[in-house]
Structure formats: structure tokens, C-alpha cells
């Protein structure tokens, strides 16, 4: 192990977890959660509880929590290998009513592997999510351990032999989370991968848990349709009536539903002739035009491109351009010159993947965050 650490095959966290010996850590999951439940019920009017669950669901969650707490106490002396064997037994039996036992096993496994004892708020959040069959949102406050809630939820679902897709709002977060839980899941025979690369290999789509951005999954489905080749695993014929995918966990759902809702994936193919040559001369033409309420006309731009720009070198190409397209480019140039402002609407950033500087769009009207991978249309960017 020290040799692997020296050669950077494993990091410090992985080395620490593999060297850990002796008795498993002691669980710190409290039995009495009355104060926390009072907050969830709205009795204390806690400002952190914006959307309370119904009394019926809350009572069910309380009952489930007590059962999970009892299971944790029963299993707390189990070694990590015993936790693994019990989880694999459940996977083989394909039991559909094993949620609470799996939560207890996953809780103890995380405690053993990461030396992290999940809080009652994390367990209750997970129990609340599992109480609904479809379409459920959970509001998790910053600092409450959302990554481990998602990690344990993915563990429970995958251990029940369900396919799990984890959608993050950035490639870096998707890769980070997949790497952080890779060794943990592998111990239980649960495979994970990410599909954040431009052309991910087909074997990555066969994993039990797949991480990526929403656009990564959109592109994958479009590639299936375009190439007529399946990427994601297909369900057995006996269950064709079920949806194609089992479970989707969305990290930062507000980002997906609000901030990037208009940034859908678009797949294109190269055209025979590129119009890249036209952007710089149009930009200069509009910039040199005296600014007024009236923009330059398409005819004026056409004359400039045919007769003045590079002595008519692109004259034949200009003949193929419509007035509608020229007017669109004039408006785009005017927008870029006079209406978009550096460090407000865009910034100059560094693309680590391509190792180049690039213009990066800023969501100035909403979050103020850089929208990586987003481009303006109409030749603006």
C-alpha cells in the first residue's frame, strides 16, 4: 500500500482507510430526536424548515428512524467484511423491503470506511426521501452533509439492484463525488463511473451508479438515437413495462430547474463550408459604423464584404448569404459591442480541458455564476 501511495496510485484518504485496524468506530446516532422532530413539525417555527412534511409521513419517518437506530445498535460490533457480506446477501435475494436494514448497514459502513458518523438529520432526510415512490424534493441546508446523504441513498438503491444516475451541476463535482465513493461502493460489488468526458467509453454506461451533468445524459441518449446503438443497459424482456431507467438523484435541483433550464444539449454535425471567416469583418464593420438608432443595412454589409474586405476574396461566398442572415449577424455584432460587458455578462477564463483561454458566459440576471460550456447564439460567441 505504501508503494501505491508513493506512486500516486492511491491518495492519503484511501491509504488511511486501508491501514485502519482494530475495533470499528462507535456510532453516535442519538436515540432521542424529539427536539429535531419538533423543528420538522413546525412547532418551533425554525427558519431553516421552509417546507415541512405532512404529519402522516413524519410519523412514519419517526417509526423508521427508531427501527434504523435499533438495527445500528444490533450490528455496531460487526466488522466491515461482515457488513459487506450481509449487503451482498440482500442483493442476491433481491429483497424489496430491505430499506431500513440497508440504511443501517450503509451507516455503519460509512462510519467504518470514512470515520464519519452521519447525523440524525441526514438519516431522517434519507428516510423521508424513501417514503415517496417518485418525484420527491428534499431541502438540505448547506453544511448538513448532502454528499453523504446522496452517497447513502445511492448505496441503498443500488443494493436493491436499481440503476442510479446522479446528476450534478458541474463536471468537476460529478467526478469528485464518483471518485470519493468509488472504493466504498466497490467493496460491496457496486460499480460506479462518470460520463463527463466528451466521448465516454461504452463500458462506463454499464455501471450500477453513473455520475454526470444533465447534458452528459442528454448527449448519451441523443447518441443512442443518432447511431442506433444502445449505450445504457437494457432491462430484461419480462419487465419491459417498467420505465427504462430506475432512479435519478439530482444534486442542486434548483440549478437544473432554474439556472440552466435553457441550456439543453444540442448535437450538430460539421457543415461543408464554414462561416467563421465572416465574424471578424462584420464586427469591425458594425464597430466602425456611427452608432445611431439605425443599424447598418444588409445591403451595406454585403457591399463591404464583396468589394472592400480582402479585395472581394470571399465575393462568391457572400452571394450565398441571405439578407436575413446578414441582418442577424449585424444585430449580434451590435449586441456584442454595445450591450454585453466584460466582468458582468462574460469573463475571460481558462479552459483546463483544452488548456486555452476562452470567453465564459456569466448568468448576470440570476445567480452571477459562470456557466461553463454555454455559448451565445447568432455568432455572438
N, C-alpha and C positions, 0 to 999 in steps of 0.2 A: 504493500500500500504506500509506503514511503517513497518507493521508486516511482509509482504512478503520480504521486503528488509532486515529486521533483521534476517530472517530465510534463507537468501541467495536464495530465490526463484526468485528474480529479482536483476539485478545489478544496479549500480549508474546511468548509461545511461538510462536504462529503467525507473527508478524512476523519473529521471529528465524530461523525455518526458511525463510521465503521470501527473506530477504536473504542467506542463506548462499551464498557463491560459492567458486570455486576447486576444488582437488583434494578428493575425498571423504576423510573421516577414515580413519585406518589401523585395520584390525581388530586386536583384542587377544585373539583367540581362541587359547588355547595349543594346541600340538600334543601335548605330553606331558601326559597326565592320569592318570598312574599312581597318584599319591598320592590323587587323588579317587576313582579306581576302587577302591583298596584300602579306602577308607572304605565305599563302597557294598557291597562284597563281604562286609563284616563282619569283615575281617581285623584292623582296628584297634579293633574294639568301640567305635566312635564313638557316644556317647549320642544324637547327632542323627539317627542312622539307626535308626529304630524298626522299619521293615518293609522288609527287603531283598528285591530281586527275585531270581528264580532265576538260576542260573549260565548257563543257555542263553540267556535273554533278555538278561542282562548282556553276554555275548559278542557278541550281535547288535548291541546298542546301541553297544559299543566300535567294532565294524566300521563301523557307520553314522556314528559321530562322525568317524572318520578320513576317510570319504568327504566328509562335510559340510565338514570343515576344508580338504580339497583343493579343493573347489568354491569355497569362500570365497577362498582364495589365487588361484585362477584368475580369479575375477570381481572381485577387490577394486579394480581400476582402472576398473571400469565406472561410468558416470555414473548418476544417479538415473533419468534418462529411459530409459537402456538397460535398467536393472533392470525398469522398468515394461513396456517393450516385450516383454521375454523372458517376464515373468509373463503378460501378455495372450496371448502366443503359446501358452503352456501351457493357458490357459483355453479358447482356441478349439479346440485339439486334443483337449481333454477326456481328457488322459492320466491313467491311474490309478496309474502307477508313478513319479510325479514328486515324491514327498515330500521327498527329500533335496535336490534342486535348489531346490525352493520354500523349504525352510528356509534354504538359503544365500542365496537372493535376498531373503527376508524379513529375515534377519540384517543383510545389507548395507544394505537399505532403511531399517531402523530406525536403524542407525548413521549413515546419511546424513541422515535426517529429524530424529531426536531427539538426535544426537550421543551415543548410548548404545551401548556395546559390550557385548552380552549375555555373561554368564559361561558357563563350561563347564557349571556345574550347571544353568543354565536350558536349555541346548541338550540336555543329556543327559536332563533331565526330560521335555522335549518328545519326544525320540526314544523314551523308554520308553512314553509315552502312546500314541504312534502304532504301537507294536508290538502293541497289542491292538485287536481289531476292535470290541469292545463292553465296556461296564461296567468301566471301569478307574478306580482311585483313585490319586492322587499326593499324597504328604505333602510340602508345601513349607514350609520354615521361614520364620518372619516375617523380612522383610528380604531375602529371596532373589529379589525381583522377580517376584512372582506375576502382577502385572498385565501385564507384558510377555510372560510365558510364555503367558498366555491370549490376548494380542494376536497373538502369532506363530502360535499354534495356530489361531486363527480365520482368520488370513491363509491358512495352508496349506489348511485345509478349504474355505474359500470360493473359493480359486483353483482347486480341483478341482470347482467348481460344486455344492457341497453346501450345503444350508441349515444355518445355525448359529444356535442360541439360546443366549445367555449369561445364566445365572440368577445374580443377586446376592442378598444377604440384605437389601438396603435399596434404596429408590428412588434415594436420593442417590448411592450407589455405581454403580448401573446408569447413571444419567445422566452421571456423571463419566467413566466408562470409555468410554461411547459418544462423548462429546464429545472426549475426549483422542485417540481414534484415528480420528475422523471424517475429517479431512483426509488422513491417511495412507492409509486404505482407499480414499478417493475417487480418489486418484491412479491406482489400479490398476483402477478401474471397479467396485469392490466397494462396494455401498450398505449403509448402516447406519442404524438407527433405534432408539428405545426406545418401549415401550408402557406407560410408568409413569403416564400420565395416566388420569383416571377413565374417559374415553370416547375412546381414541385413534382417530385417523382411519384409515380402511381402508388408505390407501397405505403406512402405516408397517409393515403386516404383509407387504408385498411385498419388503422389503429382504433382502439376502443374509445379513446378520447382525443379529439382533434382541436387544436387551437388555431386561431387566426382572426383577422378582421372580417367584417361583414362582406367587404368587397372581395376578399380571398375566396369565400364560399360562393359568392355570386359568379366570379370568374370561373370557378371549378364547374359549376352547373352549366354555364354557357359553353365551356369547352366540351362537356359531355354532349350537348345538343349539336354543336358545330362539327365535332369529329365523329359523332355517332359511336362513341366508346364510353363505357361506364368507368367512372373513377371511384365513386363511393360503393361500399359493399351493398349487394342486393339481398333482400330478405328472401327466405325460403318461400316456395310457391304456396305452402299451406297458410301463409299469413299475408297474402297479397292485399287483403282488405285493409290492413293496417297502414298508417302513413309511412312514407319511405324513410323518414328519419324519426328517431325516438325522442331525444331531448336536446334542447338548446339552452345554454346558460349564457345570458348576456351581461357582461360586466359594463357598468355605466350605461344603462338603458336610455337615460336622458340624452346622452351624447349621440346615440344611434337614432333616436326618435326626433331630436330637435336640431342639434348642431350639424350633423352630417346627413340629414334626411334627403337632401337633394343631390348628394354625391354618390349616385349609384354607379356601379361598374359599367363601363362601355368598352366593348371589344370591337376593334376595327382591323382592317387588312390594308397593306400598303397600296397606294394608288399608282397608276402607271407614270404620271407626271406630278411632281411636287410643286406647290405654290410658295415654298419657303422663300424664294428669291424676291417676292413682291412686298414682304412686310417692311423691310428697312426703307425702300424708296417711298412707300406710302406714308410711313411715319415721318420722314423728312419733309415730304410734300405738305402734309397737314400742319406740321410744326412751323413751316415757313409761310404758310398762308396766314394772312392777317385775321386774327380771331374776331369774329363777329357773331351775330345771331345766325347767320347763314353759313353752312358748311360748304366746302368746295364741292362742285358738281362731279358727277361720274364722268361727264364728257371732258372736263378739265383734267381730271386724273388720267383718263385714257390717253389724252394728247400728250401729257407729260411722260407717261410710261412708253409710248410709242416713238416719240420724237426726241425727247430730251434725256431720258435716263439711259446711260451707256450707249448713246447714239442709236437708239432703236434696236438694241441687241435682242430684246425679248418681244419685238413687234408682233410676231406670229402668235405668240402665247397670249398677248394682250387681246388679240382678235377673238379669242375663245372665251374671254371673260365677259359675263353679263353685267348690265348696269346695276342689277340688284346686288350682285356680289361686290362690285366696286363700292357701292354706297354703304354696304355692310362694313367693309374694311375702313372706309372713311370714318364712320361712326365709332368703330373700335379704336382707331388711332386717336381720335379726339377724346375718347373716354380715357385711354391710357395716359395721354399727355396732360389733360386738364382736370380730370376727376378722380384719378387714383393717386394716392400719396404714400410715399415711402415711409416705413415705420408705423403706418396706420392701416392701410389696406394691403400692404405687402412688405416683405423684408428680403434682404439678400442673405440666404443661409447656405449651409454646407450639406450636400447630399453624401452621406458616408458610404452608401451603397455604390454610387458611381464615382465617388472621390472628386466631385466638382462643386463649384459654387452655383447656386440657382436662385431664381425668384420663387419665393414661397408665399402663398396666399394667406392672409390673416382674416379671421372671421370677425371683422371690426364691428359689425352690427349686433353681435350676440356675446360670444364668450371672450373675444380678443385673443384666442389661441391660434397658433399656426396650424393650417390644415394641410398636412403633408400629403402629397400625391394629388392635390386638387389643382385644376387648371381652369383659367377663364376661357370662354369660347370666343369664336369670331376673330381669332388671330390676336386677341389682346395679350395672351400669354402662351 
